[in-house]
Amino acid sequence: MSKTLDYLTSVVLVLALAATNPVFAREHVVEVRVSASEDDAEEHVLNGDMESLTSSDLELGHEGNQHDHRLQTIACRWASVGVPNGAVITKAWVQFSADDINNDRHVPDVSVVIEGQLSADPNAFVREDFGISTRPTTAATVVWDIPRWFVVHERGPDEQTPNIASVIQELVDQPDWVSGNAMVLFFRDNPDNPSEGTRESESFDGRAAEAPLLHIELEADFAIAPSPADGTTDIPWYILPELSWTPGASAQSSNVYFSTNVDDVADANATALVSEGQAGTTYQVMATELETTYYWRVDSIDGDGTVTAGDVWSFTMEAVTFPDPIADVTATADSEFGDSTSAANTVNGSGLTDGLHGTTGTDMWLSAALPATIQFDFDRVYSVHEMQIWNQNQAIESLLGFGAKDVTIEVSANGTDFTALDGVGPLNQASGSDSAANSIIALNGALLKSVRMTINTVFGGLPQTGLSEVQFTVIPAFPRDLSPADGSDLDGLNVDLSWRGGRFAVEHQVLASKDRSAVEDGSAVVATTADKSYALWGLDYGSVYFVQIIDVGADGTTYAGPINHYYTPRTAAVDDMESENISKTWKDGTKEFANSSTVSSSEEAYEGERSLALDYDTVLGSYAFVTRTFNPPLDLTGGAANMLGVWFLGDPNNDPGSVSMVFLDSDNKGVKVTHPDAAATTLTAWTLFEIPLSEIDRLNLKEIRSIALRVRAPGAVGTVLWDFLHLGAAAANVYLEAEAADVLGASWRVVEDPNASGGWRIGSENDDGNDNNFAPGPEWIAVYDFDAPVAGGYNVILRAQEAGSDSFWVRIVGADAQTLEDPDQPGTGWVRFNGIDAPDGWTWDKVHSNDHDNRIVKFALPAGPLTLEIGKREDGTYVDAILITTDVNVDQSTLPDALP
């Protein structure tokens, strides 16, 4: 793999070779996909209301609900569009992917007007009224009469806009447009042909890989499309960039200029000319320095020797230290003059603006005695470069001199054993006015967990001292940017890990386990590799995996990165029944038996767009079935699976009968398992038929040759639908009545309610106490002790009701991880569960985080005893029942009104 892949952006560069000169491209293509939640948005035309930025679809025309007729404007933003100013746009379009196609609103006509935001580098979207329609627009517009979409996830001509080159040309012709800027397009209803229906497209949060794709074709007389992209920063220390570009349209060769001196490159000085008249379109850089910016330019030379100068581009290698100091630092002192002058003021940024610290005393630490000791503890071990100190800086500092003077500084790699630094001279006194850091202590990359300072003397005569702020800069010696991101849901049981190596790494240890403690104690090493990637495959269904990368230096020193956690899917499809030609896979029994059974595809589905319809006629017998034969045989043992399931739907017009699954292995041994409802054929709601693998383990589960779906209904005619045959881990559920808390804070009210599960609910009334911006005290916390049946990823779902407001605090004490805690209460695990969707009575609602755009919270739980806590946040919100479940895809609208 080319080293340049380590820093290429999402821009896809496609070089179409010209027949007359195969060395150079004659046309350049840029493709960029919407790549963030805040880069696609919807706004209702009538009231300007913007939907959640995490919507799973983008509805062109009307809101997709068949009972709703609200027109919408759709906006998409592409964050980095590599088109230079002055390029000629020859063709452009946006490719959408169809999401839903099944309700009545998808049939009527939809027509939209496409226009751009006339801004050189537009910002991402935020949720605010009229946040789309108030943005400036291009004069150029293109009308799109959108055909009806028929196939889910289709990305063909019907889902592609007409040519919008005129709109893109106006955007890139703006005087301040530069390559790499963002671009926004709007899709508004066409007033000359108003939309009646909707077309639902995938959004970034629906399917990131199918988010709207912007395609631009362009030509230019000068070199374009630099890689690394112009202005790229923080290129890893271990990469020697290979420069590449697309030359001008008439170019036969190129001159390449490269230097750390921008003027030498801009002036095309001979000292910067590193390749003259070269035929290729790449140049390999042979050496780089940390924290250095390099400038380069490519001039295109046509057949008669005419030189067309290119733009000056740049890239910057990674800095010696991280751009930001250690964020998670705890400061404690042996004395404090008062609560308002605590040691925490030295690490919380109070009083610090743009590197200058003010003179307000309550923004600093002031001790109660002298000598005084203050200790700084980091969240983990870092390779610390420098300790930057802003001394005590009250306006009276020049008169009384509280600032620390003679100090002893000790360091520790474990937070327990300390060693004093030699040669630490007196600190510098602050000025008593806004000032920068006064003293810098070199720590030279030492691996540290804690730093302790003892202040022995001060600049004045009072027996007190203090500091304004202390920061620690860090050498990037540790692996970082582990991908996938922490807390990600994996698509399957395999995951390809990648990361950025630390400054001194020669190899990398990969630690992975379902047991977090095994990662934390270092016993979970699964591989050691010189690569910065690793394929972690063969994981288990319904599990949480903890992964850490530890870099190993040439001298054996280890540098541990953060621990990420990932959720594997609970199930995977054996057959999703989506095939239109399903009768080619599932064979009926017409030829083998007098009974008739016919296979067809139905558009009524539990999941997806289709299901299998088993039409049966048992007038001459008692049962009918359809069979799928697997070649090679189906292996049910992978991923620690313990269950195989299928969803089915009966019909009230059917005669009562049972349904079964019949399994046959490669040794011709068979097992039949029957659903417990003897009238299953009449069930009118999709029903899960789940079989523990332990019930069929007398078969060879590694070689299942066939599975039959069977109906037993003697002398009957009818239809049963089947959908989503799947393998995986059985769901684990914990149900709790809200009033049955193990500890119920004294301020909660317990109220009899005939509509509540069990006849009781808990809550607060309006005006019975202050609402809480932070988690409340124990008087307003309900505590539930429970046992998690299995380790895995869990949702918490509350049966709640809005009486006066709509929020609670929620956390699980003992959870291994959850990434959506309230940012104002770090380390507490509290989730601000605001905006409970229960305005019209009791409703089940999954706990989501209002601080994270209402994303559903997933808790990584170990098996065994844990504690759920629910705290009051606002008056007038009730809770009736609680479900803690690994069935994270459960449709909450189907949950029962009363607990089982």
Disulfide bonds with the S-S distance in Angstrom:
none
